[in-house]
Amino acid sequence: MFAGKAGCVYNSGMRILINAVSARAGGGVSYLINLLQSLPRLCPDDQFLAAIPDIRLPVEISTLENLTIRIIPEASGNVLKRYFWVQ
C-alpha cells in the first residue's frame, strides 16, 4: 500500500468499475467527464472500466490506455431497463 498523488492510500494495480449508467445529462455528465479525464491519469497503474449510457464524450478520454469505456444500451432507455441492468 502507498499514498498516491491524490493522497489516497490504496493497492496499485486495481481494476475499478465506474458505474455511470445514470449520468445522462447536465451536471452528472460534466462530473463524469471530469472524473474520466482525471482519475486514469492520477492512477496510471490501475485499470478502469466505465459503464455509461449512449452519450457524447470528448475524444481525448477514449485515448487513455488504462480506461475502457463500455456503452450500455439498456442505460439509454427507460428507468426499468436500467434497473434490471444494474441488478
mmCIF file of the C-alpha atoms, coordinates in Angstrom:
data_MODEL
# 
_entry.id   MODEL 
# 
loop_
_atom_site.group_PDB 
_atom_site.id 
_atom_site.type_symbol 
_atom_site.label_atom_id 
_atom_site.label_alt_id 
_atom_site.label_comp_id 
_atom_site.label_asym_id 
_atom_site.label_entity_id 
_atom_site.label_seq_id 
_atom_site.pdbx_PDB_ins_code 
_atom_site.Cartn_x 
_atom_site.Cartn_y 
_atom_site.Cartn_z 
_atom_site.occupancy 
_atom_site.B_iso_or_equiv 
_atom_site.pdbx_formal_charge 
_atom_site.auth_seq_id 
_atom_site.auth_comp_id 
_atom_site.auth_asym_id 
_atom_site.auth_atom_id 
_atom_site.pdbx_PDB_model_num 
ATOM 1  C CA . MET A 1 1  ? 0.000   0.000  0.000   1.00 0.00 ? 1  MET A CA 1 
ATOM 2  C CA . PHE A 1 2  ? 1.137   3.520  -0.696  1.00 0.00 ? 2  PHE A CA 1 
ATOM 3  C CA . ALA A 1 3  ? -0.140  7.068  -0.835  1.00 0.00 ? 3  ALA A CA 1 
ATOM 4  C CA . GLY A 1 4  ? -0.995  8.060  -4.393  1.00 0.00 ? 4  GLY A CA 1 
ATOM 5  C CA . LYS A 1 5  ? -0.669  11.503 -5.924  1.00 0.00 ? 5  LYS A CA 1 
ATOM 6  C CA . ALA A 1 6  ? -4.108  12.441 -4.657  1.00 0.00 ? 6  ALA A CA 1 
ATOM 7  C CA . GLY A 1 7  ? -3.095  11.441 -1.111  1.00 0.00 ? 7  GLY A CA 1 
ATOM 8  C CA . CYS A 1 8  ? -5.254  8.306  -1.032  1.00 0.00 ? 8  CYS A CA 1 
ATOM 9  C CA . VAL A 1 9  ? -3.833  5.067  0.334   1.00 0.00 ? 9  VAL A CA 1 
ATOM 10 C CA . TYR A 1 10 ? -4.528  2.057  -1.870  1.00 0.00 ? 10 TYR A CA 1 
ATOM 11 C CA . ASN A 1 11 ? -3.007  -1.000 -3.511  1.00 0.00 ? 11 ASN A CA 1 
ATOM 12 C CA . SER A 1 12 ? -1.684  -0.335 -7.005  1.00 0.00 ? 12 SER A CA 1 
ATOM 13 C CA . GLY A 1 13 ? -2.837  -2.381 -9.979  1.00 0.00 ? 13 GLY A CA 1 
ATOM 14 C CA . MET A 1 14 ? -6.517  -2.391 -9.057  1.00 0.00 ? 14 MET A CA 1 
ATOM 15 C CA . ARG A 1 15 ? -9.322  -2.968 -11.545 1.00 0.00 ? 15 ARG A CA 1 
ATOM 16 C CA . ILE A 1 16 ? -12.066 -0.415 -10.949 1.00 0.00 ? 16 ILE A CA 1 
ATOM 17 C CA . LEU A 1 17 ? -15.590 -0.283 -12.376 1.00 0.00 ? 17 LEU A CA 1 
ATOM 18 C CA . ILE A 1 18 ? -17.205 3.142  -12.702 1.00 0.00 ? 18 ILE A CA 1 
ATOM 19 C CA . ASN A 1 19 ? -20.958 2.582  -12.945 1.00 0.00 ? 19 ASN A CA 1 
ATOM 20 C CA . ALA A 1 20 ? -22.162 5.782  -14.593 1.00 0.00 ? 20 ALA A CA 1 
ATOM 21 C CA . VAL A 1 21 ? -25.297 4.469  -16.278 1.00 0.00 ? 21 VAL A CA 1 
ATOM 22 C CA . SER A 1 22 ? -27.380 7.184  -14.594 1.00 0.00 ? 22 SER A CA 1 
ATOM 23 C CA . ALA A 1 23 ? -25.225 10.048 -15.913 1.00 0.00 ? 23 ALA A CA 1 
ATOM 24 C CA . ARG A 1 24 ? -27.358 11.058 -18.860 1.00 0.00 ? 24 ARG A CA 1 
ATOM 25 C CA . ALA A 1 25 ? -27.474 14.860 -18.856 1.00 0.00 ? 25 ALA A CA 1 
ATOM 26 C CA . GLY A 1 26 ? -26.375 18.045 -17.151 1.00 0.00 ? 26 GLY A CA 1 
ATOM 27 C CA . GLY A 1 27 ? -24.157 18.017 -14.088 1.00 0.00 ? 27 GLY A CA 1 
ATOM 28 C CA . GLY A 1 28 ? -23.896 14.233 -13.957 1.00 0.00 ? 28 GLY A CA 1 
ATOM 29 C CA . VAL A 1 29 ? -22.303 14.140 -17.405 1.00 0.00 ? 29 VAL A CA 1 
ATOM 30 C CA . SER A 1 30 ? -19.974 17.048 -16.553 1.00 0.00 ? 30 SER A CA 1 
ATOM 31 C CA . TYR A 1 31 ? -18.849 15.260 -13.391 1.00 0.00 ? 31 TYR A CA 1 
ATOM 32 C CA . LEU A 1 32 ? -18.348 12.007 -15.317 1.00 0.00 ? 32 LEU A CA 1 
ATOM 33 C CA . ILE A 1 33 ? -16.231 13.727 -17.982 1.00 0.00 ? 33 ILE A CA 1 
ATOM 34 C CA . ASN A 1 34 ? -14.033 15.351 -15.335 1.00 0.00 ? 34 ASN A CA 1 
ATOM 35 C CA . LEU A 1 35 ? -13.701 12.037 -13.479 1.00 0.00 ? 35 LEU A CA 1 
ATOM 36 C CA . LEU A 1 36 ? -12.770 10.093 -16.628 1.00 0.00 ? 36 LEU A CA 1 
ATOM 37 C CA . GLN A 1 37 ? -10.204 12.708 -17.635 1.00 0.00 ? 37 GLN A CA 1 
ATOM 38 C CA . SER A 1 38 ? -8.535  12.898 -14.219 1.00 0.00 ? 38 SER A CA 1 
ATOM 39 C CA . LEU A 1 39 ? -8.719  9.535  -12.463 1.00 0.00 ? 39 LEU A CA 1 
ATOM 40 C CA . PRO A 1 40 ? -6.854  7.360  -15.024 1.00 0.00 ? 40 PRO A CA 1 
ATOM 41 C CA . ARG A 1 41 ? -4.055  9.946  -15.178 1.00 0.00 ? 41 ARG A CA 1 
ATOM 42 C CA . LEU A 1 42 ? -3.773  10.125 -11.388 1.00 0.00 ? 42 LEU A CA 1 
ATOM 43 C CA . CYS A 1 43 ? -3.659  6.328  -11.068 1.00 0.00 ? 43 CYS A CA 1 
ATOM 44 C CA . PRO A 1 44 ? -1.736  5.035  -14.102 1.00 0.00 ? 44 PRO A CA 1 
ATOM 45 C CA . ASP A 1 45 ? -1.166  1.579  -12.563 1.00 0.00 ? 45 ASP A CA 1 
ATOM 46 C CA . ASP A 1 46 ? -4.891  0.915  -12.205 1.00 0.00 ? 46 ASP A CA 1 
ATOM 47 C CA . GLN A 1 47 ? -7.328  -0.259 -14.899 1.00 0.00 ? 47 GLN A CA 1 
ATOM 48 C CA . PHE A 1 48 ? -10.688 1.493  -15.195 1.00 0.00 ? 48 PHE A CA 1 
ATOM 49 C CA . LEU A 1 49 ? -13.871 0.260  -16.871 1.00 0.00 ? 49 LEU A CA 1 
ATOM 50 C CA . ALA A 1 50 ? -16.603 2.883  -17.264 1.00 0.00 ? 50 ALA A CA 1 
ATOM 51 C CA . ALA A 1 51 ? -20.155 1.669  -17.933 1.00 0.00 ? 51 ALA A CA 1 
ATOM 52 C CA . ILE A 1 52 ? -22.002 4.625  -19.465 1.00 0.00 ? 52 ILE A CA 1 
ATOM 53 C CA . PRO A 1 53 ? -25.205 5.358  -21.383 1.00 0.00 ? 53 PRO A CA 1 
ATOM 54 C CA . ASP A 1 54 ? -25.031 6.386  -25.036 1.00 0.00 ? 54 ASP A CA 1 
ATOM 55 C CA . ILE A 1 55 ? -23.769 9.967  -24.516 1.00 0.00 ? 55 ILE A CA 1 
ATOM 56 C CA . ARG A 1 56 ? -21.117 12.078 -26.226 1.00 0.00 ? 56 ARG A CA 1 
ATOM 57 C CA . LEU A 1 57 ? -17.723 12.170 -24.566 1.00 0.00 ? 57 LEU A CA 1 
ATOM 58 C CA . PRO A 1 58 ? -14.653 14.167 -25.593 1.00 0.00 ? 58 PRO A CA 1 
ATOM 59 C CA . VAL A 1 59 ? -12.381 12.175 -27.925 1.00 0.00 ? 59 VAL A CA 1 
ATOM 60 C CA . GLU A 1 60 ? -9.296  12.562 -25.708 1.00 0.00 ? 60 GLU A CA 1 
ATOM 61 C CA . ILE A 1 61 ? -10.928 10.496 -22.963 1.00 0.00 ? 61 ILE A CA 1 
ATOM 62 C CA . SER A 1 62 ? -11.041 7.354  -25.099 1.00 0.00 ? 62 SER A CA 1 
ATOM 63 C CA . THR A 1 63 ? -7.301  7.504  -25.830 1.00 0.00 ? 63 THR A CA 1 
ATOM 64 C CA . LEU A 1 64 ? -6.222  6.815  -22.242 1.00 0.00 ? 64 LEU A CA 1 
ATOM 65 C CA . GLU A 1 65 ? -4.548  3.390  -22.082 1.00 0.00 ? 65 GLU A CA 1 
ATOM 66 C CA . ASN A 1 66 ? -5.881  2.373  -18.680 1.00 0.00 ? 66 ASN A CA 1 
ATOM 67 C CA . LEU A 1 67 ? -9.506  3.346  -19.389 1.00 0.00 ? 67 LEU A CA 1 
ATOM 68 C CA . THR A 1 68 ? -12.064 1.198  -21.190 1.00 0.00 ? 68 THR A CA 1 
ATOM 69 C CA . ILE A 1 69 ? -15.444 2.702  -21.969 1.00 0.00 ? 69 ILE A CA 1 
ATOM 70 C CA . ARG A 1 70 ? -18.416 0.389  -22.444 1.00 0.00 ? 70 ARG A CA 1 
ATOM 71 C CA . ILE A 1 71 ? -21.666 1.856  -23.719 1.00 0.00 ? 71 ILE A CA 1 
ATOM 72 C CA . ILE A 1 72 ? -24.652 0.120  -22.149 1.00 0.00 ? 72 ILE A CA 1 
ATOM 73 C CA . PRO A 1 73 ? -27.678 0.387  -24.497 1.00 0.00 ? 73 PRO A CA 1 
ATOM 74 C CA . GLU A 1 74 ? -30.078 -0.535 -21.682 1.00 0.00 ? 74 GLU A CA 1 
ATOM 75 C CA . ALA A 1 75 ? -28.881 2.526  -19.757 1.00 0.00 ? 75 ALA A CA 1 
ATOM 76 C CA . SER A 1 76 ? -30.037 4.838  -22.535 1.00 0.00 ? 76 SER A CA 1 
ATOM 77 C CA . GLY A 1 77 ? -33.590 3.527  -22.341 1.00 0.00 ? 77 GLY A CA 1 
ATOM 78 C CA . ASN A 1 78 ? -36.163 3.813  -19.637 1.00 0.00 ? 78 ASN A CA 1 
ATOM 79 C CA . VAL A 1 79 ? -35.622 3.531  -15.893 1.00 0.00 ? 79 VAL A CA 1 
ATOM 80 C CA . LEU A 1 80 ? -36.945 -0.033 -15.713 1.00 0.00 ? 80 LEU A CA 1 
ATOM 81 C CA . LYS A 1 81 ? -34.379 -1.323 -18.241 1.00 0.00 ? 81 LYS A CA 1 
ATOM 82 C CA . ARG A 1 82 ? -31.610 0.488  -16.370 1.00 0.00 ? 82 ARG A CA 1 
ATOM 83 C CA . TYR A 1 83 ? -32.800 -1.018 -13.075 1.00 0.00 ? 83 TYR A CA 1 
ATOM 84 C CA . PHE A 1 84 ? -32.654 -4.571 -14.438 1.00 0.00 ? 84 PHE A CA 1 
ATOM 85 C CA . TRP A 1 85 ? -29.199 -3.974 -15.918 1.00 0.00 ? 85 TRP A CA 1 
ATOM 86 C CA . VAL A 1 86 ? -27.862 -2.804 -12.545 1.00 0.00 ? 86 VAL A CA 1 
ATOM 87 C CA . GLN A 1 87 ? -29.279 -5.866 -10.809 1.00 0.00 ? 87 GLN A CA 1 
# 
